[in-house]
Amino acid sequence: MTLMQYQTGILTSPVPDAGRHLFFKIQDAKAVPAALARLQEWEGQAKAVLGMGKSLTQALGKNLPLLRVFPALTGPAVEVPSTQKALWCWLYGTDRGKLLLQGQQLQALLMPAFELVETLDSFRYLDGHDLSGYEDGTENPQDEDALAAILAEDAPGGTYVAVQKWQHNLARMAGFAQQEQDHIIGRRLSDNEELEEAPEFAHVKRTAQESFEPEAFMVRKSMPWIEGERSGLHFVSFVKNLDAFEVQLRRMVGEEDAIVDGLFRFSQPLTGGYYWCPPVKNGKLDLSFLLS
């Protein structure tokens, strides 16, 4: 598999200034092949990452063994919902107005096969921080390790992605003493250093990628969001196999040992979806697997 067999936005660094996420459901299954053929030629894909859900591959009679529907999970006093959609698109750039117009263009291009059912605008805060003030994606693998973490393990190539919208209660987080905030994350806010004696519920300890068997490495491209008085983190995690994300999530909700990730003390997920991000060929989406 070559370097450019993934959508370029997946490994673009740092995260962009602005993003717009669009989620679609299938409205007319018979029109899907024609819509995807147009999508392959869409000029806007140069600044976009697109992912296909399980219902879309099934509508075309295709099977990706590693693709599945996002699971709804529960743990002690916590819930993780599944809001799986057929198609996800992440538009990115520097101008929110241009992203809005680009999204409208995409919506028109996909009609009547797909209906837009959800949108979310995200942005870069500081140098890639969460609104809580803590840096996000510190443990992202780099260079060849990043490629090894994202390149899909099954035949069609591309990569997989987990997408979640987390809503924060920033006032609650601010009400904790600084040491308690650091314990929730597992890092010091002051210098982003990992705490050697972090409690078992610390987010960093719950999700330590090398602590799983096999190791669960991922490339995170998460960005904050604000809608009126609500805000949080739009979590986007690219992986070669969705197990790498899911084992971390299951540990976070306490499936292993009934210890719930400290993150749930001030944040909760509102959405969740899994998608396959097709590879590119000659600078364009390669949807031959779906359209053949």
Backbone bond lengths (Angstrom), bond angles and torsions (degrees), N, CA, C in turn:
res aa  C-N    CA-C-N  psi(-1)  N-CA   C-N-CA  omega(-1)  CA-C   N-CA-C  phi
1 M - - - 1.462 - - 1.519 108.56 -
2 T 1.332 117.09 131.80 1.449 120.96 -173.58 1.520 111.13 -91.83
3 L 1.330 113.89 169.09 1.453 120.77 -174.29 1.517 112.62 -58.63
4 M 1.340 118.00 -35.56 1.452 120.01 -172.99 1.520 112.76 -99.25
5 Q 1.293 118.95 25.24 1.456 120.84 176.40 1.528 111.73 -93.31
6 Y 1.312 116.02 27.02 1.450 121.32 172.37 1.524 107.15 -136.35
7 Q 1.308 117.19 156.81 1.455 121.36 179.19 1.525 109.25 -68.84
8 T 1.318 116.39 128.24 1.461 120.91 -166.75 1.524 113.74 -59.92
9 G 1.341 118.57 -31.30 1.448 120.58 -178.63 1.515 113.81 -63.74
10 I 1.328 116.84 -18.00 1.460 120.68 -177.11 1.523 111.64 -63.72
11 L 1.325 116.63 -37.64 1.461 119.92 -178.41 1.524 112.82 -111.17
12 T 1.337 117.36 12.97 1.457 120.00 175.44 1.528 109.65 -63.61
13 S 1.316 116.07 132.75 1.464 120.41 -178.15 1.522 109.47 -137.02
14 P 1.350 117.71 139.31 1.462 126.92 -3.16 1.515 111.23 -74.66
15 V 1.327 116.89 -176.79 1.456 118.77 176.12 1.524 108.23 -60.02
16 P 1.334 118.27 149.54 1.460 120.87 -175.56 1.522 112.72 -68.73
17 D 1.327 115.51 169.48 1.461 120.38 179.09 1.520 111.71 -65.87
18 A 1.341 116.52 -37.01 1.460 120.48 -175.07 1.521 110.14 -144.66
19 G 1.319 115.43 149.62 1.459 121.06 177.40 1.523 110.14 -140.95
20 R 1.309 115.72 155.50 1.465 121.27 174.64 1.524 107.20 -137.99
21 H 1.327 116.00 122.09 1.460 121.86 -178.26 1.524 109.66 -104.47
22 L 1.323 115.77 131.18 1.453 121.59 179.43 1.522 109.30 -123.37
23 F 1.317 115.86 135.48 1.458 122.18 -178.74 1.534 108.80 -122.05
24 F 1.332 115.57 132.43 1.458 120.94 -175.01 1.528 110.82 -124.11
25 K 1.328 115.13 148.26 1.458 121.44 167.60 1.516 108.66 -110.35
26 I 1.336 116.54 159.76 1.461 120.63 178.10 1.525 108.67 -77.26
27 Q 1.321 115.79 128.48 1.454 121.71 179.00 1.524 111.59 -105.96
28 D 1.335 117.35 -35.70 1.467 122.64 -179.90 1.525 107.95 -140.65
29 A 1.324 116.42 98.91 1.466 120.92 -174.49 1.527 112.42 -60.44
30 K 1.317 117.05 -33.83 1.472 119.64 -178.66 1.526 111.96 -66.31
31 A 1.323 116.29 -25.67 1.464 120.35 -177.93 1.528 113.03 -89.30
32 V 1.330 117.43 -4.13 1.463 120.92 -175.40 1.531 113.11 -61.52
33 P 1.340 120.85 -48.75 1.470 118.96 -178.85 1.522 113.52 -56.54
34 A 1.328 117.64 -41.91 1.471 120.08 179.76 1.523 110.86 -65.80
35 A 1.331 116.83 -38.66 1.465 120.30 179.16 1.524 110.81 -65.29
36 L 1.319 117.51 -41.52 1.465 120.30 179.52 1.529 110.98 -68.60
37 A 1.321 117.39 -33.63 1.473 120.33 176.32 1.529 109.77 -63.31
38 R 1.328 116.84 -39.64 1.469 119.85 176.36 1.522 110.59 -67.56
39 L 1.324 116.15 -37.38 1.462 120.89 -179.67 1.518 111.66 -60.82
40 Q 1.330 116.60 -36.67 1.474 120.43 178.94 1.518 112.21 -60.11
41 E 1.329 116.68 -30.49 1.462 121.49 -176.84 1.526 113.07 -98.58
42 W 1.326 117.68 0.75 1.459 121.96 -175.56 1.524 110.94 -66.56
43 E 1.317 116.97 126.17 1.459 121.29 -178.85 1.519 112.39 -66.09
44 G 1.329 117.05 -28.42 1.453 120.21 -177.30 1.508 115.15 -68.39
45 Q 1.331 117.06 -11.41 1.464 119.10 -176.98 1.524 112.78 -65.96
46 A 1.334 117.40 -15.83 1.466 120.76 179.28 1.520 111.77 -62.63
47 K 1.342 117.26 -25.57 1.457 121.94 178.39 1.530 109.58 -123.85
48 A 1.318 115.43 48.88 1.460 120.43 -178.16 1.517 109.80 -151.19
49 V 1.324 115.52 154.97 1.459 122.81 168.49 1.524 106.35 -124.69
50 L 1.337 115.80 127.69 1.460 120.87 -176.57 1.515 110.76 -118.31
51 G 1.352 115.20 141.60 1.455 120.40 179.34 1.514 111.42 -134.52
52 M 1.332 116.18 145.12 1.461 123.39 -177.36 1.527 110.30 -109.50
53 G 1.331 116.58 131.15 1.449 121.71 178.38 1.513 112.52 -86.21
54 K 1.329 115.71 171.04 1.462 122.14 -176.39 1.525 112.04 -60.41
55 S 1.333 117.79 -39.12 1.462 119.68 -178.46 1.520 111.66 -64.57
56 L 1.337 117.42 -30.04 1.456 120.90 178.77 1.521 111.38 -72.02
57 T 1.326 116.93 -46.12 1.469 118.52 178.75 1.526 110.46 -64.41
58 Q 1.323 117.28 -36.16 1.462 120.44 178.34 1.523 111.64 -67.39
59 A 1.341 116.92 -36.53 1.467 120.77 179.18 1.523 111.55 -62.50
60 L 1.331 115.42 -26.14 1.463 120.52 179.96 1.524 112.03 -98.19
61 G 1.329 116.96 5.80 1.460 120.94 178.24 1.513 113.61 71.31
62 K 1.340 117.20 25.84 1.461 121.33 -178.35 1.535 109.84 -110.20
63 N 1.321 115.35 150.31 1.461 120.86 -178.65 1.517 110.28 -125.94
64 L 1.317 114.82 120.81 1.462 121.63 170.53 1.525 106.51 -109.46
65 P 1.324 118.60 106.43 1.469 120.84 -174.56 1.529 114.07 -55.78
66 L 1.329 117.70 -29.36 1.457 120.34 -176.62 1.532 113.26 -89.84
67 L 1.332 117.69 -7.75 1.461 120.47 179.93 1.521 110.10 -91.90
68 R 1.309 116.48 134.56 1.456 121.32 178.57 1.521 109.59 -147.27
69 V 1.319 115.93 175.73 1.456 121.98 177.78 1.520 109.06 -82.60
70 F 1.311 116.22 142.14 1.465 121.73 178.84 1.525 109.16 -59.74
71 P 1.338 118.00 133.55 1.473 120.13 -177.19 1.523 112.84 -84.27
72 A 1.322 116.61 143.09 1.463 121.41 169.05 1.526 107.58 -86.04
73 L 1.322 116.80 125.16 1.460 121.57 -174.98 1.530 110.51 -122.31
74 T 1.318 115.30 153.05 1.459 121.13 173.36 1.519 109.48 -134.03
75 G 1.317 114.74 150.13 1.458 121.62 174.68 1.509 108.40 -142.39
76 P 1.315 118.20 -173.85 1.465 120.48 179.12 1.528 111.81 -57.64
77 A 1.323 115.95 103.62 1.470 123.47 176.91 1.529 113.83 67.92
78 V 1.338 118.72 16.95 1.463 120.80 178.03 1.534 109.73 -133.45
79 E 1.324 115.28 151.45 1.455 121.94 177.78 1.521 109.85 -135.54
80 V 1.324 115.59 141.04 1.460 122.39 176.02 1.528 106.94 -121.72
81 P 1.345 118.23 112.56 1.461 120.08 -175.78 1.525 113.13 -84.24
82 S 1.324 115.09 158.03 1.459 122.74 171.06 1.514 108.19 -110.09
83 T 1.328 116.76 124.01 1.464 121.81 178.26 1.529 108.84 -129.87
84 Q 1.296 115.86 49.54 1.456 123.21 -172.82 1.532 112.02 -57.59
85 K 1.338 116.07 136.20 1.456 122.89 175.76 1.530 109.76 -120.10
86 A 1.321 116.47 171.84 1.466 121.44 -177.27 1.525 112.60 -82.97
87 L 1.339 116.56 -33.10 1.462 120.46 -174.43 1.525 108.81 -146.97
88 W 1.336 115.34 135.23 1.465 122.41 177.96 1.512 109.03 -125.32
89 C 1.319 116.23 138.67 1.460 120.62 176.14 1.517 109.44 -134.60
90 W 1.312 116.08 130.30 1.462 123.36 175.33 1.524 107.80 -109.94
91 L 1.326 116.24 109.76 1.456 122.12 174.47 1.526 107.99 -92.95
92 Y 1.317 117.54 140.95 1.464 119.00 -178.41 1.519 111.26 -141.74
93 G 1.332 115.72 153.42 1.459 121.32 -179.50 1.509 110.81 174.24
94 T 1.332 116.29 -147.56 1.465 121.52 -178.01 1.520 112.85 -121.59
95 D 1.328 117.65 -16.13 1.464 122.61 -174.33 1.525 109.88 -118.37
96 R 1.330 118.13 114.15 1.465 121.49 -176.90 1.521 111.55 -64.99
97 G 1.327 117.08 -33.38 1.456 119.92 177.66 1.519 112.20 -63.02
98 K 1.333 115.73 -42.64 1.461 119.71 178.21 1.530 110.98 -64.94
99 L 1.337 116.48 -36.16 1.458 119.29 178.62 1.522 110.98 -66.57
100 L 1.326 116.91 -37.79 1.462 120.60 176.91 1.526 110.37 -60.73
101 L 1.329 116.85 -47.46 1.458 120.64 -179.16 1.525 111.37 -67.09
102 Q 1.318 116.69 -38.15 1.458 120.63 177.14 1.523 110.82 -62.69
103 G 1.341 116.10 -39.90 1.452 120.18 178.00 1.513 112.24 -65.19
104 Q 1.323 117.27 -38.50 1.453 121.08 177.38 1.527 110.54 -64.86
105 Q 1.328 116.08 -37.89 1.464 120.38 176.74 1.525 110.73 -63.03
106 L 1.314 115.64 -43.34 1.463 119.67 179.22 1.525 110.70 -64.76
107 Q 1.307 117.06 -42.64 1.455 121.11 179.75 1.524 110.92 -58.69
108 A 1.336 116.80 -43.56 1.467 120.59 179.39 1.525 111.17 -67.06
109 L 1.328 115.96 -38.41 1.462 120.70 -179.71 1.527 111.79 -63.05
110 L 1.321 117.21 -34.74 1.464 121.29 -175.47 1.533 113.57 -85.95
111 M 1.309 118.23 -11.92 1.457 120.53 178.61 1.534 110.37 -72.38
112 P 1.330 118.33 149.10 1.469 128.86 -0.10 1.536 113.12 -91.88
113 A 1.334 116.53 10.40 1.471 119.35 -174.89 1.524 112.22 -68.86
114 F 1.340 116.73 -37.56 1.458 120.97 -173.95 1.519 111.07 -124.19
115 E 1.325 115.44 148.35 1.459 122.25 175.76 1.520 109.09 -118.08
116 L 1.313 116.32 128.85 1.467 121.36 176.78 1.522 109.04 -70.80
117 V 1.341 117.18 126.17 1.465 120.56 -176.41 1.526 112.96 -121.08
118 E 1.319 117.64 -12.61 1.468 119.39 -178.31 1.519 109.74 -160.03
119 T 1.326 116.50 140.98 1.463 121.77 173.67 1.521 109.28 -134.11
120 L 1.318 115.82 156.24 1.460 120.81 176.30 1.521 108.76 -153.79
121 D 1.328 116.57 131.06 1.457 122.38 177.26 1.520 109.49 -99.38
122 S 1.323 116.01 135.87 1.463 121.40 -179.78 1.523 109.35 -129.11
123 F 1.322 116.20 168.20 1.453 120.30 -175.82 1.525 109.88 -154.27
124 R 1.322 115.43 160.73 1.468 119.86 174.98 1.521 109.47 -87.19
125 Y 1.319 115.56 131.68 1.465 121.80 178.02 1.524 108.22 -110.96
126 L 1.327 116.98 127.00 1.465 122.32 -175.07 1.525 109.20 52.48
127 D 1.323 118.45 -126.45 1.468 121.02 -178.57 1.524 111.78 -105.61
128 G 1.328 116.24 30.13 1.454 120.36 -179.07 1.510 111.78 109.00
129 H 1.329 115.80 42.00 1.457 121.54 -177.96 1.528 111.35 -104.16
130 D 1.314 114.97 155.66 1.449 122.32 168.51 1.529 108.51 -75.87
131 L 1.337 117.33 159.06 1.462 120.26 179.59 1.531 112.45 -64.81
132 S 1.320 117.42 -17.46 1.464 120.46 174.23 1.523 111.70 -70.06
133 G 1.335 115.72 -12.37 1.459 120.78 -179.80 1.509 113.87 103.11
134 Y 1.341 117.65 -14.24 1.458 121.18 -177.86 1.529 110.63 -85.36
135 E 1.322 115.57 144.46 1.466 121.00 179.69 1.519 110.08 -70.08
136 D 1.321 116.51 138.05 1.454 121.64 179.67 1.532 109.69 -105.21
137 G 1.323 116.26 143.43 1.461 120.43 175.84 1.510 114.92 80.17
138 T 1.326 117.18 19.92 1.467 120.56 -178.44 1.524 111.76 -57.21
139 E 1.330 116.87 -38.12 1.459 120.91 -174.84 1.535 113.38 -90.39
140 N 1.328 118.02 12.58 1.461 119.19 178.01 1.521 111.35 -57.91
141 P 1.334 118.14 131.47 1.463 119.71 172.95 1.527 110.24 -65.52
142 Q 1.323 116.34 157.11 1.457 120.94 -176.12 1.526 111.13 -121.54
143 D 1.345 115.39 155.11 1.461 123.54 171.27 1.532 111.90 53.48
144 E 1.325 117.73 -124.26 1.458 120.51 -177.08 1.524 112.25 -63.71
145 D 1.314 116.61 -31.35 1.459 119.62 177.78 1.529 110.72 -67.10
146 A 1.334 116.07 -35.18 1.466 119.72 177.43 1.523 110.45 -65.60
147 L 1.319 116.85 -42.32 1.468 120.43 177.36 1.520 110.74 -60.80
148 A 1.318 116.02 -44.37 1.461 120.30 -179.79 1.517 111.22 -62.84
149 A 1.326 117.38 -28.66 1.460 121.15 -178.00 1.517 112.92 -79.56
150 I 1.361 117.68 -26.03 1.468 119.22 -172.40 1.519 115.07 -108.02
151 L 1.316 119.44 -24.24 1.470 120.15 -173.01 1.520 110.33 -71.01
152 A 1.324 115.75 119.31 1.460 122.45 -172.79 1.516 112.13 -55.03
153 E 1.323 115.18 143.15 1.461 121.19 -177.01 1.524 113.02 -82.52
154 D 1.342 118.52 -11.65 1.464 118.08 -178.95 1.530 112.01 -105.36
155 A 1.313 115.71 173.84 1.461 124.40 -162.34 1.532 117.05 -56.50
156 P 1.345 121.53 -44.15 1.467 118.64 -173.10 1.523 115.01 -69.21
157 G 1.320 119.03 -8.36 1.455 120.76 -179.54 1.512 112.24 80.42
158 G 1.337 115.75 -160.38 1.452 120.60 -176.85 1.516 111.47 77.93
159 T 1.320 116.48 -147.78 1.455 121.82 -179.64 1.527 109.00 -153.51
160 Y 1.319 116.45 174.09 1.460 122.08 176.42 1.521 108.99 -116.58
161 V 1.330 115.86 158.01 1.454 119.57 -178.28 1.525 109.96 -144.47
162 A 1.327 115.16 143.18 1.461 123.07 171.06 1.519 107.43 -110.87
163 V 1.332 116.33 132.16 1.463 122.06 -175.69 1.531 108.73 -127.21
164 Q 1.326 116.39 126.13 1.463 121.84 178.27 1.527 110.51 -139.10
165 K 1.311 115.63 145.12 1.459 122.53 171.91 1.524 108.31 -104.75
166 W 1.329 116.48 113.84 1.461 122.35 178.52 1.525 108.83 -103.45
167 Q 1.327 116.38 132.39 1.463 121.06 175.98 1.520 109.46 -103.86
168 H 1.333 115.14 127.77 1.466 121.24 -178.54 1.528 111.25 -95.05
169 N 1.313 115.38 150.57 1.461 122.79 164.39 1.525 105.40 -107.57
170 L 1.336 115.28 86.72 1.458 119.87 -174.29 1.521 112.52 -68.02
171 A 1.334 116.57 -30.07 1.468 119.18 177.18 1.522 110.36 -65.41
172 R 1.323 116.68 -39.07 1.464 119.93 177.64 1.526 110.23 -64.90
173 M 1.338 116.27 -44.91 1.459 119.91 179.13 1.524 110.72 -60.75
174 A 1.324 117.18 -41.83 1.464 120.72 -179.36 1.524 111.65 -67.32
175 G 1.332 117.16 -22.46 1.454 120.92 179.26 1.509 114.22 -75.17
176 F 1.330 117.06 -15.67 1.462 120.49 177.06 1.527 109.68 -79.73
177 A 1.308 116.62 147.25 1.464 120.30 172.30 1.524 109.00 -60.79
178 Q 1.346 116.49 154.49 1.466 119.72 -175.32 1.525 111.70 -58.23
179 Q 1.316 117.72 -38.90 1.460 119.75 179.15 1.532 110.89 -62.65
180 E 1.338 116.80 -39.31 1.460 120.12 179.17 1.527 110.91 -67.22
181 Q 1.324 117.71 -38.70 1.456 121.00 175.24 1.528 110.38 -60.16
182 D 1.332 115.55 -45.04 1.464 119.69 178.68 1.524 111.06 -62.12
183 H 1.325 116.84 -37.30 1.465 120.66 178.91 1.532 111.06 -67.30
184 I 1.320 117.72 -36.76 1.463 120.98 178.35 1.522 110.39 -60.58
185 I 1.326 116.33 -45.25 1.471 121.14 -178.20 1.525 111.19 -83.04
186 G 1.315 117.16 -37.50 1.462 120.89 -175.75 1.513 112.69 93.97
187 R 1.335 116.40 11.70 1.463 122.44 177.32 1.524 109.06 -137.71
188 R 1.332 115.46 156.74 1.454 120.08 173.52 1.522 109.47 -81.99
189 L 1.304 117.03 131.05 1.456 120.54 177.38 1.521 111.20 -62.37
190 S 1.305 117.00 -34.77 1.465 121.67 -173.00 1.521 113.37 -64.33
191 D 1.333 117.92 -37.65 1.469 119.73 -175.43 1.531 113.71 -135.85
192 N 1.333 117.38 4.53 1.465 123.32 178.18 1.524 113.00 64.92
193 E 1.311 118.02 17.16 1.452 121.14 178.97 1.532 110.25 -80.88
194 E 1.334 115.12 138.54 1.463 119.86 178.82 1.523 109.74 -70.27
195 L 1.337 116.05 138.54 1.456 121.33 -179.43 1.526 109.94 -79.82
196 E 1.311 116.84 122.63 1.467 120.53 -179.56 1.520 111.49 -63.03
197 E 1.315 116.71 -36.55 1.466 121.43 -177.82 1.532 111.14 -107.43
198 A 1.311 116.50 40.28 1.465 120.17 179.14 1.523 109.79 -64.68
199 P 1.331 117.92 145.20 1.473 120.58 178.01 1.522 110.98 -66.65
200 E 1.315 116.22 163.10 1.471 120.73 -176.19 1.522 112.56 -63.91
201 F 1.333 117.73 -23.97 1.461 119.78 -179.23 1.534 112.68 -84.58
202 A 1.328 118.65 -5.93 1.462 121.52 -177.38 1.532 110.42 -57.99
203 H 1.319 116.28 137.05 1.464 121.25 -177.13 1.524 111.79 -57.46
204 V 1.310 117.17 -43.09 1.468 120.73 -179.73 1.525 110.65 -60.68
205 K 1.317 117.22 -39.74 1.464 120.45 -179.55 1.526 111.50 -72.40
206 R 1.328 117.02 -38.87 1.468 121.36 179.33 1.528 111.81 -63.33
207 T 1.336 116.88 -31.94 1.468 120.82 -171.89 1.526 113.26 -115.01
208 A 1.319 118.43 18.28 1.465 120.82 179.41 1.527 109.93 -57.44
209 Q 1.310 116.26 112.93 1.468 121.40 -169.71 1.522 113.53 -61.57
210 E 1.327 116.34 -33.92 1.460 120.86 -177.37 1.524 112.35 -81.47
211 S 1.327 117.94 -4.67 1.462 120.50 -177.06 1.529 113.01 -87.55
212 F 1.319 117.16 -1.78 1.460 120.90 -179.68 1.525 110.20 -101.15
213 E 1.315 115.40 161.12 1.468 121.08 177.74 1.528 108.74 -130.04
214 P 1.370 117.10 109.10 1.472 126.83 -1.40 1.526 111.80 -71.11
215 E 1.324 115.51 165.71 1.456 120.59 -179.79 1.528 110.18 -58.44
216 A 1.331 116.11 143.63 1.468 121.50 -170.83 1.526 110.87 -113.32
217 F 1.325 116.34 70.64 1.460 120.18 -178.47 1.523 110.87 -84.40
218 M 1.328 115.49 146.87 1.451 122.23 -179.41 1.523 108.78 -149.20
219 V 1.332 116.02 162.74 1.465 122.01 174.74 1.520 107.40 -114.67
220 R 1.322 116.65 113.29 1.460 122.53 -176.90 1.525 110.17 -91.97
221 K 1.329 115.84 135.63 1.463 122.52 175.31 1.528 108.71 -130.64
222 S 1.307 115.73 50.22 1.459 121.75 -175.98 1.525 110.82 -80.78
223 M 1.339 115.61 150.02 1.464 121.62 179.67 1.527 109.60 -143.64
224 P 1.332 117.43 147.35 1.464 120.47 177.88 1.527 111.92 -67.65
225 W 1.341 115.06 161.94 1.455 122.22 174.85 1.523 108.80 -141.33
226 I 1.332 116.18 155.17 1.457 123.07 175.83 1.522 108.23 -139.74
227 E 1.332 116.71 130.17 1.459 122.54 174.09 1.522 107.59 -134.08
228 G 1.325 118.20 101.38 1.458 120.95 -175.43 1.516 110.50 61.42
229 E 1.335 116.83 -122.56 1.456 121.17 179.76 1.530 112.28 -89.70
230 R 1.314 116.64 -5.55 1.470 120.33 -179.41 1.530 110.04 -93.47
231 S 1.323 116.00 150.64 1.467 120.38 179.84 1.523 109.66 -159.39
232 G 1.312 115.61 167.00 1.453 120.08 178.90 1.507 112.38 172.94
233 L 1.325 115.03 -151.38 1.464 121.87 -178.23 1.518 109.25 -125.23
234 H 1.335 116.10 129.17 1.456 119.94 172.73 1.520 106.81 -91.96
235 F 1.317 114.56 106.39 1.464 122.03 -172.71 1.526 109.36 -85.94
236 V 1.334 115.93 124.47 1.459 122.48 178.76 1.518 107.40 -131.25
237 S 1.331 116.22 120.46 1.463 120.78 -174.14 1.527 110.13 -131.54
238 F 1.322 116.80 117.02 1.460 122.27 179.78 1.525 110.38 -94.79
239 V 1.335 115.45 133.84 1.467 121.29 -174.80 1.531 109.84 -143.62
240 K 1.336 115.57 160.12 1.464 120.24 175.76 1.521 111.62 -81.76
241 N 1.318 115.37 -21.27 1.455 122.65 -178.12 1.523 106.71 -150.64
242 L 1.319 117.78 129.13 1.462 120.99 -175.40 1.521 113.43 -61.63
243 D 1.331 117.34 -17.89 1.458 119.89 175.75 1.526 111.37 -58.11
244 A 1.346 116.80 -33.93 1.464 120.69 -177.09 1.518 111.20 -61.45
245 F 1.328 117.08 -36.08 1.460 120.41 175.97 1.522 111.20 -79.99
246 E 1.315 116.29 -44.33 1.460 119.55 -170.37 1.525 113.16 -67.47
247 V 1.330 117.82 -34.57 1.466 118.37 178.36 1.519 110.75 -64.30
248 Q 1.330 116.84 -33.51 1.456 119.69 177.28 1.524 110.82 -69.56
249 L 1.334 116.61 -43.53 1.455 120.02 -179.98 1.523 111.39 -62.63
250 R 1.332 116.20 -41.99 1.469 119.56 -179.63 1.525 111.06 -65.00
251 R 1.330 117.31 -35.90 1.462 119.06 175.51 1.521 110.68 -68.78
252 M 1.333 117.05 -36.53 1.462 120.91 179.81 1.530 111.78 -59.68
253 V 1.335 117.21 -38.45 1.470 119.52 -178.38 1.524 112.18 -84.31
254 G 1.331 116.92 -1.18 1.457 120.43 173.77 1.511 115.61 92.05
255 E 1.335 118.13 19.63 1.467 119.31 -179.16 1.515 112.27 -63.48
256 E 1.332 117.57 -33.63 1.465 120.72 -176.04 1.521 112.27 -74.80
257 D 1.336 116.24 -45.52 1.463 119.56 -168.30 1.523 113.84 -142.83
258 A 1.356 116.66 12.43 1.470 122.96 -179.97 1.528 112.91 65.75
259 I 1.345 117.71 14.10 1.461 121.53 174.04 1.523 107.98 -95.18
260 V 1.319 117.00 116.42 1.458 121.90 -177.13 1.529 110.02 -89.37
261 D 1.306 115.36 137.46 1.463 121.68 178.91 1.530 110.33 -54.82
262 G 1.332 116.07 135.66 1.448 121.03 178.73 1.512 114.18 -59.54
263 L 1.335 117.15 -21.78 1.460 121.50 179.13 1.525 111.63 -54.46
264 F 1.332 116.33 -34.67 1.466 120.49 -178.56 1.527 112.79 -67.94
265 R 1.322 117.61 -9.28 1.460 120.01 178.89 1.526 111.68 -72.03
266 F 1.359 116.77 -21.20 1.466 118.19 178.36 1.518 112.83 -135.99
267 S 1.332 118.62 4.52 1.461 120.34 -176.43 1.523 109.95 -146.04
268 Q 1.329 115.76 152.96 1.451 120.66 176.90 1.524 109.94 -144.26
269 P 1.338 117.74 142.49 1.462 120.29 177.75 1.522 110.75 -78.88
270 L 1.315 116.03 138.39 1.465 122.33 178.17 1.521 112.38 -105.90
271 T 1.325 116.84 -23.85 1.465 121.30 -177.47 1.524 109.89 -139.81
272 G 1.331 115.98 167.81 1.462 120.79 175.53 1.512 110.99 -167.91
273 G 1.339 117.15 130.82 1.457 121.06 178.09 1.515 111.61 -151.75
274 Y 1.337 115.86 149.42 1.460 123.15 174.66 1.537 108.91 -111.59
275 Y 1.337 115.80 141.17 1.463 120.16 -178.83 1.528 110.83 -144.46
276 W 1.332 114.03 150.73 1.461 121.15 171.78 1.517 108.30 -99.49
277 C 1.323 116.49 125.40 1.468 122.32 179.03 1.530 108.29 -99.09
278 P 1.331 117.35 105.87 1.474 120.35 -175.80 1.520 112.29 -59.08
279 P 1.323 116.98 158.33 1.459 120.60 176.83 1.525 110.85 -74.25
280 V 1.319 115.84 176.09 1.455 121.82 174.14 1.520 109.09 -116.48
281 K 1.313 115.16 154.84 1.462 122.05 177.78 1.513 107.83 -142.75
282 N 1.327 116.32 124.72 1.467 121.56 -177.55 1.524 111.79 54.25
283 G 1.340 115.33 38.69 1.445 120.55 175.02 1.514 115.49 81.22
284 K 1.333 118.08 4.46 1.462 121.20 -179.51 1.521 110.21 -128.16
285 L 1.321 115.66 155.62 1.454 120.39 174.83 1.521 110.46 -53.82
286 D 1.302 115.69 134.91 1.469 121.08 176.10 1.523 107.96 -104.20
287 L 1.324 115.64 98.71 1.457 121.13 -179.02 1.520 112.04 -104.50
288 S 1.330 115.61 22.19 1.466 120.36 -176.29 1.527 111.15 -61.27
289 F 1.320 117.88 -33.22 1.461 119.78 179.25 1.530 110.98 -61.64
290 L 1.331 115.97 -40.66 1.456 120.39 -177.76 1.518 112.87 -78.68
291 L 1.327 117.46 -30.64 1.469 121.55 -170.95 1.516 113.34 -100.34
292 S 1.316 117.84 -5.22 1.480 119.53 -177.96 1.526 110.95 -77.87
